[in-house]
């Protein structure tokens, strides 16, 4: 007579049936799902042995339940962050917390070229001279009341001119503008100009140059990836899961 090969829990024979080993003890599929399968944090139902399971911050999820709290899109292959007790995709986070361009009223996405001045934000291409209506870009500009001018337009149309030298008030060069008005990078503590290669990432009250936006522990780049705020730290998924 052959040896018995039974489920550790229900003692039913496992010959010819699928089973799962738990600590060297075989379990039939129904017993395994009932006793050992994890419960989904999203739908509160059992995650069966044949379902794809995702793990995040000590919680288990069905793949289809791991979704953005606001737009309900799947986060399985998307960058995301935690907002209080909810998971939010990067698009919803940017839409809610990123600045809007005062010219076009569209979101200024983290990492895009932009300019901040006087409490307002522009896409770089939307920051136009009030005179010639051409983008000022990374060139010097002169604020006048609620308008902004490139240097030639300001000197030619607005500025009072000396009858001798024909020049007017001094504009801001990029270096002086940066030292006076630009925000400081939380990583390197130098000015973020928003011009040229000055792409940056903004989160809550802090900003980083793109190359400076790294995990506070392992220094891996977090640009385009999900990240997790931990008091004054920003952590990648791997470092966050170690806590």
Secondary structure, 3 states (H helix, E strand, C coil): CCCCCECCCCCCECCCCCEEEECCEEEEHHHHHHHCCCEECCCCCECCCCCCEEEECCEEEEHHHCECCCCCCECCCCCEEEECCEEEEHHHHHHHHCCECCCCCCECCCCCCEEEECCEEEEHHHCECCCCCCECCCCCEEEECCEEEEHHHHHHHHCCCCCCCCCCCCCECHHHHHHHHCEEECCCCCEECCCCCCCEEEECCEEEEHHHCECCCCCCECCCCCCEEECCEEECHHHHHHC
